[in-house]
């Protein structure tokens, strides 16, 4: 599967953005899908994930209640809706796909994911 992330940009604190991850080669519902983010000098961290086979979703504590992961099968696209953004959300965001049992159980470790998109930069200004 190939992943293409987009939707990043510059937004003021308190604002919203929606990131998109278009999948090709195989439907995303065959995988567990996740969003990660990374800032310079830091480890890439889990943000949100969804296991389409079970309907399970999981979020990092730092984004819980503000971010929502969803998918549109007709468009082969996974979304990350980000609301109430703050400067700490500034990062490069990556979408990723995990094979196997990740379809039923959300994976939160970077090493569990097999395929990665190229990243999209989100900058939140104060």
Rosetta blueprint (number, residue, H / E / L):
1 X L
2 X E
3 X E
4 X E
5 X E
6 X E
7 X L
8 X L
9 X E
10 X E
11 X E
12 X E
13 X L
14 X L
15 X L
16 X L
17 X E
18 X E
19 X E
20 X E
21 X E
22 X E
23 X E
24 X E
25 X L
26 X L
27 X L
28 X H
29 X H
30 X H
31 X L
32 X E
33 X E
34 X E
35 X E
36 X E
37 X E
38 X E
39 X L
40 X L
41 X L
42 X L
43 X L
44 X L
45 X E
46 X E
47 X E
48 X E
49 X E
50 X E
51 X E
52 X L
53 X L
54 X L
55 X L
56 X E
57 X E
58 X E
59 X E
60 X L
61 X L
62 X L
63 X L
64 X L
65 X L
66 X L
67 X E
68 X E
69 X E
70 X E
71 X E
72 X E
73 X H
74 X H
75 X H
76 X L
77 X E
78 X E
79 X E
80 X E
81 X E
82 X E
83 X L
84 X L
85 X L
86 X L
87 X H
88 X H
89 X H
90 X L
91 X E
92 X E
93 X E
94 X E
95 X E
96 X E
97 X E
98 X E
99 X L
100 X H
101 X H
102 X H
103 X H
104 X L
105 X L
106 X L
107 X L
108 X L
109 X L
110 X H
111 X H
112 X H
113 X L
114 X L
115 X E
116 X E
117 X L
118 X L
119 X L
120 X E
121 X E
122 X E
123 X E
124 X E
125 X E
126 X L
